[in-house]
Amino acid sequence: MQDFRKLKVWQKAHELTLAVYEVTRGFPSDERYGLTSQMRRSAASIPANIAEGCGRSTSGDFARFLDIAAGSASEVQYHLLLARDLCHLDAKTCQRLSDDVIEVKRMLASLTNTVRRSHRSSRSQQASSSNHPPQTED
């Protein structure tokens, strides 16, 4: 278990969430329960899943929550495009936030790969040690 707040990917995802909340304040009120809500929930889901994964006891569980966070990031990417196409978001803001999402997704992919390698390594070490009982000196 680790402190999620120390992870750079969590920090970047949290900043993205704050930015999404900020830009959606300017959306039309008829989108309050539609696109505004969806964008905010999917954005907040990214750092929330990173945090939840950090609280899990195995690296396999952590990797699974990182995958869920990456899925939420893809959802935010689509919502940004939709907001732009509905003229709720200007192209420059959409691009800036999309770039931020892409950076978060890259960071998540890198961390997920690291966690999975660590998980596989620890599993193979456990299997190896269980197949070979410790040697005793006579």
C-alpha positions in Angstrom: 0.0 0.0 0.0 1.3 3.4 -0.9 0.3 7.1 -0.7 -1.4 7.9 -4.0 -0.7 11.6 -3.5 3.0 11.0 -4.1 2.4 9.5 -7.6 3.0 12.0 -10.4 0.3 10.4 -12.5 -2.2 10.9 -9.7 -1.2 14.6 -9.3 -1.5 15.1 -13.1 -4.9 13.4 -13.2 -6.1 15.5 -10.2 -5.0 18.7 -12.1 -6.9 17.4 -15.1 -10.0 16.8 -13.0 -9.9 20.4 -11.6 -9.5 21.8 -15.2 -12.5 19.8 -16.4 -14.6 21.1 -13.5 -13.5 24.6 -14.4 -14.3 24.4 -18.1 -17.7 22.7 -17.5 -18.8 25.6 -15.4 -19.3 27.5 -18.6 -21.5 24.8 -20.2 -25.2 25.4 -20.8 -27.4 24.7 -17.9 -29.4 22.1 -19.9 -26.1 20.0 -20.0 -25.9 20.0 -16.2 -27.2 16.4 -15.9 -25.8 15.3 -19.3 -22.4 16.1 -20.7 -21.3 18.3 -17.7 -22.0 15.4 -15.3 -20.5 12.8 -17.5 -17.3 14.7 -18.1 -16.8 15.5 -14.4 -17.5 11.9 -13.3 -15.2 10.3 -15.9 -12.4 12.9 -15.1 -12.8 12.3 -11.3 -12.7 8.6 -11.9 -9.1 8.7 -13.1 -7.4 9.9 -9.9 -10.1 8.0 -7.8 -9.2 4.7 -9.4 -5.5 5.4 -9.0 -6.1 6.1 -5.3 -8.2 3.0 -4.9 -5.6 0.8 -6.6 -2.9 2.2 -4.2 -5.1 1.0 -1.3 -5.2 -2.6 -2.6 -2.9 -5.3 -1.2 -1.6 -6.8 -4.4 0.1 -5.3 -7.5 -2.3 -7.3 -9.7 -5.2 -5.4 -8.1 -3.3 -2.1 -8.5 -2.7 -2.8 -12.2 -6.4 -3.5 -12.7 -7.4 -0.2 -11.2 -4.8 1.6 -13.3 -6.5 0.0 -16.4 -9.9 1.3 -15.2 -8.4 4.8 -14.8 -7.0 4.6 -18.4 -10.5 3.7 -19.6 -11.9 6.7 -17.8 -9.2 8.9 -19.5 -10.4 7.6 -22.9 -13.9 8.5 -21.9 -12.8 12.1 -21.0 -11.0 12.3 -24.4 -14.3 11.5 -26.2 -16.3 13.9 -24.1 -13.9 16.7 -24.9 -14.4 16.1 -28.6 -18.1 16.0 -28.1 -18.1 19.3 -26.1 -16.0 20.9 -28.9 -18.3 19.7 -31.6 -21.4 20.9 -29.7 -19.6 24.3 -29.5 -19.5 24.2 -25.7 -15.7 24.2 -25.8 -13.4 26.1 -28.0 -10.8 24.3 -30.1 -7.8 25.6 -28.2 -9.1 24.6 -24.8 -10.1 21.2 -26.2 -6.6 20.6 -27.5 -5.0 21.7 -24.3 -7.1 19.3 -22.2 -6.8 16.6 -24.8 -3.0 16.9 -24.6 -3.2 16.6 -20.8 -5.4 13.5 -21.1 -2.9 11.9 -23.5 -0.1 12.6 -21.0 -2.0 11.0 -18.2 -2.7 8.0 -20.4 1.0 7.6 -21.2 1.9 7.9 -17.6 -0.8 5.3 -16.7 0.5 2.9 -19.4 4.0 3.2 -18.1 3.1 2.7 -14.5 0.8 -0.2 -15.4 3.7 -1.9 -17.3 6.0 -1.4 -14.3 3.5 -2.8 -11.9 2.7 -5.8 -14.1 6.4 -6.6 -14.5 6.9 -6.4 -10.8 3.8 -8.6 -10.3 5.1 -11.2 -12.8 8.6 -11.1 -11.2 7.3 -11.7 -7.7 5.0 -14.5 -8.8 7.8 -16.3 -10.6 10.1 -15.9 -7.6 7.4 -17.3 -5.4 6.9 -20.3 -7.8 10.6 -20.8 -8.0 11.1 -20.8 -4.2 8.1 -23.2 -3.7 9.6 -25.7 -6.2 13.0 -25.7 -4.6 12.9 -26.2 -0.8 15.7 -24.4 1.0 18.9 -26.2 1.3 20.0 -27.2 4.8 23.6 -27.6 5.8 24.7 -30.9 7.4 
